[in-house]
Amino acid sequence: MTFVTDSASARVFDGPPRVIVTRRLLPAVEERMAQLFDVSLNREDRPMSRNELAAALQDCDVLVPTVTDTIDVDLIKQAGERLGLIANFGAGTEHIDLAAARARKIMVTNTPGVFTDDTADLTLALIILVSRKFSEGARVLREGRWQGWGPSAMLGHSLGGKRLGIVGMGRIGQAVAHRARAFGMQIHYHNRHRLPSSLENMVSARYEADLDKLVAEADILTFHCPAAPDTAALLDRRRLSLMKPGACVVNTARGQIIDEQALIEALTEQRIGGAGLDVFANEPNVNPQLLAAPGVVALPHLGSATEEGRGAAGERIIANIQFWVDGHRPPDQVLPELP
């Protein structure tokens, strides 16, 4: 018999906790979960329907969702009394109603930090691809339209000396800054709170309190902030109009941060130089006009898609569940924001 306590409640299990996982994880992670818990796995690896999520919430002690699962207040209200932990796969928790979970005394954990380097690597790749027009060059070659080398053909822009505007200077934003510094870029950032000077000095980053000014002066603008009501359409039509002609946008955070229709117009009218996108507003449904717009490099949400990162996330989830089952506070508990 296992006795579990947390800040809100105490639980007693007569056997292994019932764990339901909403998507396929790496085989080694699933195998370890099967050894430790009474686990139900999603063998089809498709997003669960709302009805399936409701049924899962009524039939488990622990739910392991991902960003493709919206766990809103209505679903949480339907959860069974046994549900005590939502162990999210990924750092972002905007798809989970944290207030509703807290009201039901359901703990929420995430996997912070495990995808930082992978997402930062992808961000730099998109910066390079868009700035140098490498994707366009590959398409010309693949379609048999290349006429040979020419001194004025398919010219992009070098990165050295360019101003990189980073919106959101958390773990990933800082990792991007470290990488961009090696390319000789000037790093400016906007954040809810200014970083300590020691961190700014490490990456030679300058704080800009005025987001509009950061947008207007950046050669490349990259987003690393969470999806939230105050970040929805953060880059809207007005801010896009502030950007330099030829400036580029990169987004590896959340699709809702950019007004996609306004971005399509700015790209189509060639008011900006391009966009590198790994996330979209209505995934997996992507606006065809966005994919067809000039200067766009689009990827299917690959920021965390490495075996190392996905394996580490799975291990963190197992640890969070095990801590909870053993009666300890999980190391990655998501705490409510202070007012």
C-alpha positions as CSV (number, residue, x, y, z in Angstrom):
1,M,0.0,0.0,0.0
2,T,1.4,3.4,-1.0
3,F,0.5,6.6,0.9
4,V,0.7,9.8,-1.0
5,T,0.5,13.4,0.3
6,D,0.8,16.7,-1.3
7,S,0.0,20.3,-0.3
8,A,-3.7,19.7,-0.9
9,S,-4.6,16.1,-0.1
10,A,-3.6,12.7,1.0
11,R,-4.1,9.5,-1.1
12,V,-3.8,5.8,-0.5
13,F,-3.2,3.3,-3.3
14,D,-3.7,-0.5,-3.0
15,G,-1.4,-1.0,-6.0
16,P,0.5,0.9,-8.7
17,P,-1.2,4.2,-9.7
18,R,-3.3,4.2,-12.8
19,V,-1.5,6.3,-15.5
20,I,-3.0,7.2,-18.9
21,V,-0.6,8.6,-21.5
22,T,-2.3,10.5,-24.3
23,R,0.4,10.1,-27.1
24,R,3.1,7.7,-28.0
25,L,6.4,8.3,-26.1
26,L,9.8,6.8,-26.8
27,P,9.8,2.9,-26.4
28,A,12.2,3.0,-23.5
29,V,10.1,5.5,-21.7
30,E,6.9,3.5,-22.3
31,E,8.6,0.3,-21.2
32,R,9.8,1.9,-17.9
33,M,6.3,3.3,-17.3
34,A,4.8,-0.2,-17.8
35,Q,7.3,-1.6,-15.2
36,L,6.4,1.0,-12.6
37,F,2.7,1.9,-13.1
38,D,-0.6,0.5,-14.2
39,V,-0.2,2.4,-17.5
40,S,-2.5,2.8,-20.5
41,L,-0.7,3.9,-23.7
42,N,-2.0,5.5,-26.9
43,R,-0.7,3.0,-29.5
44,E,-2.2,4.9,-32.4
45,D,-0.3,8.1,-31.6
46,R,-3.2,10.4,-32.6
47,P,-4.6,13.2,-30.5
48,M,-7.4,12.0,-28.2
49,S,-10.8,13.4,-28.9
50,R,-12.5,15.5,-26.2
51,N,-14.7,12.5,-25.2
52,E,-11.6,10.3,-24.9
53,L,-9.9,12.8,-22.7
54,A,-13.0,13.1,-20.5
55,A,-13.1,9.3,-20.2
56,A,-9.3,9.2,-19.4
57,L,-9.7,11.9,-16.7
58,Q,-12.4,9.8,-15.0
59,D,-10.3,6.6,-15.0
60,C,-6.8,7.5,-13.8
61,D,-4.7,8.7,-10.9
62,V,-2.3,10.4,-13.3
63,L,-2.8,11.8,-16.7
64,V,0.2,12.4,-19.0
65,P,-1.0,14.9,-21.7
66,T,0.9,16.9,-24.3
67,V,0.5,20.2,-26.0
68,T,-2.1,18.6,-28.4
69,D,-4.5,18.0,-25.5
70,T,-6.6,20.9,-24.3
71,I,-7.5,20.3,-20.6
72,D,-9.9,23.0,-19.9
73,V,-12.1,23.8,-16.9
74,D,-15.1,21.8,-18.2
75,L,-13.0,18.7,-18.6
76,I,-11.4,19.1,-15.2
77,K,-14.8,19.4,-13.6
78,Q,-15.6,16.0,-15.1
79,A,-12.5,14.4,-13.7
80,G,-12.8,11.5,-11.4
81,E,-12.1,11.8,-7.7
82,R,-9.0,9.6,-8.0
83,L,-7.2,12.0,-10.4
84,G,-4.4,13.7,-8.4
85,L,-1.7,14.5,-10.9
86,I,-1.5,15.9,-14.4
87,A,2.1,15.2,-15.5
88,N,2.5,17.2,-18.7
89,F,5.0,16.2,-21.4
90,G,6.6,19.6,-22.2
91,A,7.4,22.8,-20.5
92,G,4.4,24.8,-21.7
93,T,1.2,24.4,-19.7
94,E,-1.1,26.9,-21.5
95,H,-3.3,24.0,-22.7
96,I,-4.1,23.1,-19.1
97,D,-6.4,25.2,-16.9
98,L,-4.2,25.5,-13.9
99,A,-6.7,27.4,-11.8
100,A,-9.3,24.7,-12.4
101,A,-6.8,22.0,-11.5
102,R,-5.8,23.8,-8.3
103,A,-9.5,24.2,-7.4
104,R,-9.9,20.4,-7.7
105,K,-6.7,19.8,-5.7
106,I,-5.0,18.3,-8.8
107,M,-1.3,18.8,-9.0
108,V,0.3,19.8,-12.3
109,T,3.9,19.1,-13.3
110,N,5.9,19.8,-16.5
111,T,9.3,19.1,-18.0
112,P,11.2,22.4,-18.0
113,G,14.6,22.8,-19.5
114,V,14.8,19.5,-21.4
115,F,14.1,21.1,-24.8
116,T,16.0,24.3,-24.3
117,D,19.1,23.5,-26.5
118,D,17.1,21.7,-29.1
119,T,14.7,24.6,-29.6
120,A,17.6,27.1,-29.6
121,D,19.4,25.1,-32.2
122,L,16.3,25.0,-34.5
123,T,15.9,28.8,-34.0
124,L,19.4,29.5,-35.2
125,A,18.8,27.1,-38.1
126,L,15.7,29.1,-39.1
127,I,17.5,32.4,-38.7
128,I,20.2,31.2,-41.1
129,L,17.9,29.6,-43.6
130,V,15.7,32.7,-43.8
131,S,18.5,35.2,-43.8
132,R,20.6,33.4,-46.5
133,K,17.6,32.2,-48.5
134,F,18.9,28.7,-48.4
135,S,15.5,27.2,-48.6
136,E,14.7,29.1,-51.8
137,G,18.0,28.0,-53.3
138,A,17.3,24.3,-52.5
139,R,13.9,24.6,-54.1
140,V,15.4,26.1,-57.3
141,L,17.9,23.3,-57.5
142,R,15.3,20.6,-56.8
143,E,12.9,21.9,-59.4
144,G,15.6,22.0,-62.1
145,R,15.5,25.8,-62.4
146,W,19.1,26.5,-61.5
147,Q,21.0,28.2,-64.3
148,G,24.4,28.1,-62.7
149,W,26.4,30.3,-60.3
150,G,26.0,34.1,-60.8
151,P,27.4,37.0,-58.8
152,S,24.0,38.5,-58.2
153,A,21.9,35.4,-57.9
154,M,19.8,34.5,-54.8
155,L,21.6,36.9,-52.5
156,G,20.8,36.7,-48.8
157,H,22.2,38.6,-45.8
158,S,25.1,37.8,-43.6
159,L,24.5,37.5,-39.9
160,G,27.5,39.3,-38.5
161,G,26.6,42.7,-37.2
162,K,22.9,42.2,-37.6
163,R,20.6,43.2,-34.8
164,L,18.7,40.2,-33.3
165,G,15.6,41.2,-31.3
166,I,14.6,38.5,-28.8
167,V,11.1,38.6,-27.4
168,G,11.1,36.5,-24.2
169,M,14.4,36.0,-22.5
170,G,13.8,32.8,-20.5
171,R,15.9,29.6,-20.9
172,I,15.4,29.3,-24.6
173,G,15.8,33.0,-25.3
174,Q,19.1,33.0,-23.4
175,A,20.3,29.9,-25.2
176,V,19.5,31.6,-28.6
177,A,21.4,34.6,-27.4
178,H,24.5,32.5,-26.6
179,R,24.4,31.0,-30.1
180,A,23.8,34.2,-31.9
181,R,26.7,35.9,-30.1
182,A,29.0,33.3,-31.8
183,F,27.7,34.6,-35.2
184,G,28.7,38.2,-34.3
185,M,25.1,39.4,-34.0
186,Q,24.0,42.4,-31.9
187,I,21.6,41.1,-29.3
188,H,18.7,43.1,-27.9
189,Y,15.9,41.7,-25.9
190,H,12.5,42.5,-24.5
191,N,11.2,40.6,-21.4
192,R,8.6,41.1,-18.7
193,H,11.5,41.6,-16.3
194,R,15.0,42.7,-17.0
195,L,17.7,40.1,-16.5
196,P,20.5,40.6,-14.0
197,S,23.4,42.5,-15.4
198,S,25.6,39.4,-15.0
199,L,23.4,37.4,-17.5
200,E,23.2,40.4,-19.9
201,N,27.0,40.6,-19.9
202,M,27.4,36.9,-20.5
203,V,25.7,37.2,-23.9
204,S,26.4,40.9,-24.5
205,A,22.6,41.5,-24.6
206,R,20.9,44.9,-24.2
207,Y,17.5,45.3,-22.6
208,E,14.8,47.2,-24.5
209,A,11.7,48.0,-22.4
210,D,9.8,49.3,-25.4
211,L,8.7,46.3,-27.5
212,D,7.7,48.6,-30.4
213,K,11.2,50.0,-30.5
214,L,12.7,46.5,-30.5
215,V,10.5,45.5,-33.4
216,A,11.3,48.6,-35.4
217,E,15.1,48.3,-35.0
218,A,15.6,44.5,-35.4
219,D,17.0,42.9,-38.5
220,I,15.7,39.6,-37.2
221,L,13.0,39.2,-34.7
222,T,12.6,35.9,-32.8
223,F,9.9,34.9,-30.3
224,H,10.4,32.8,-27.2
225,C,7.5,33.8,-24.9
226,P,4.6,31.5,-23.7
227,A,1.1,31.6,-25.2
228,A,-1.1,33.7,-22.9
229,P,-3.8,36.3,-23.2
230,D,-1.3,39.1,-23.2
231,T,0.9,37.5,-25.9
232,A,-1.9,36.6,-28.3
233,A,-1.2,38.4,-31.6
234,L,1.7,40.1,-30.0
235,L,3.1,40.7,-33.5
236,D,0.0,42.1,-35.1
237,R,-0.6,44.2,-38.2
238,R,0.5,47.4,-36.5
239,R,3.8,46.0,-35.2
240,L,4.5,44.3,-38.5
241,S,4.2,47.7,-40.1
242,L,7.0,49.0,-37.8
243,M,9.5,46.4,-39.1
244,K,12.4,47.4,-41.4
245,P,12.0,46.5,-45.1
246,G,13.8,43.2,-45.4
247,A,13.7,42.3,-41.7
248,C,12.8,38.7,-40.9
249,V,10.6,37.0,-38.3
250,V,11.3,33.7,-36.6
251,N,8.8,31.9,-34.3
252,T,9.6,28.6,-32.5
253,A,7.4,29.4,-29.5
254,R,3.6,29.3,-30.1
255,G,1.7,30.1,-33.3
256,Q,-0.8,32.3,-31.5
257,I,1.9,34.9,-30.8
258,I,1.7,36.2,-34.4
259,D,-1.3,37.4,-36.4
260,E,-0.9,35.0,-39.3
261,Q,-3.2,36.9,-41.7
262,A,-1.3,40.1,-41.1
263,L,2.0,38.2,-41.6
264,I,0.8,36.7,-44.9
265,E,0.0,40.3,-46.1
266,A,3.4,41.6,-45.0
267,L,5.2,38.8,-46.8
268,T,3.1,38.8,-49.9
269,E,3.5,42.6,-50.3
270,Q,7.3,42.0,-49.5
271,R,7.2,44.6,-46.7
272,I,9.4,42.2,-44.7
273,G,12.1,39.9,-45.9
274,G,10.9,36.5,-44.7
275,A,9.7,34.3,-41.9
276,G,11.0,31.1,-40.3
277,L,8.1,29.3,-38.6
278,D,8.0,26.1,-36.6
279,V,4.6,26.7,-35.0
280,F,1.2,27.8,-36.2
281,A,-2.0,29.2,-34.9
282,N,-4.2,26.2,-35.8
283,E,-2.0,23.2,-35.8
284,P,-1.9,20.8,-37.6
285,N,-4.0,22.9,-40.0
286,V,-1.7,25.5,-41.6
287,N,-3.0,28.3,-43.8
288,P,-1.9,27.4,-47.4
289,Q,-1.4,31.1,-48.1
290,L,1.2,31.3,-45.4
291,L,3.1,28.3,-46.8
292,A,3.0,29.9,-50.3
293,A,4.1,33.3,-49.2
294,P,7.5,34.5,-50.4
295,G,10.4,34.1,-48.0
296,V,8.8,31.5,-45.8
297,V,10.6,28.6,-44.3
298,A,8.1,26.4,-42.5
299,L,8.7,23.3,-40.3
300,P,6.1,20.9,-38.7
301,H,6.8,21.8,-35.0
302,L,10.2,20.2,-34.8
303,G,11.7,22.4,-32.0
304,S,11.9,19.5,-29.5
305,A,12.2,16.7,-32.0
306,T,15.3,15.0,-30.9
307,E,15.7,11.5,-29.4
308,E,17.7,13.0,-26.6
309,G,15.2,15.7,-25.7
310,R,12.1,13.5,-25.9
311,G,13.8,10.8,-23.9
312,A,14.8,13.2,-21.2
313,A,11.2,14.6,-21.0
314,G,9.9,11.1,-20.5
315,E,12.4,10.4,-17.7
316,R,11.3,13.7,-16.0
317,I,7.7,12.6,-16.2
318,I,8.5,9.3,-14.6
319,A,10.4,11.0,-11.9
320,N,7.6,13.5,-11.2
321,I,5.1,10.6,-11.0
322,Q,7.3,8.6,-8.7
323,F,8.0,11.5,-6.4
324,W,4.2,12.0,-6.1
325,V,3.5,8.4,-5.5
326,D,6.2,8.2,-2.8
327,G,4.6,11.0,-0.9
328,H,7.0,13.8,-1.9
329,R,6.5,17.0,-3.8
330,P,7.5,16.5,-7.5
331,P,10.5,18.5,-8.5
332,D,8.7,20.0,-11.5
333,Q,5.4,21.1,-9.9
334,V,3.9,24.0,-11.7
335,L,3.2,26.7,-9.1
336,P,0.6,29.4,-9.6
337,E,1.9,32.8,-10.6
338,L,2.1,35.4,-7.9
339,P,-0.1,38.4,-8.4
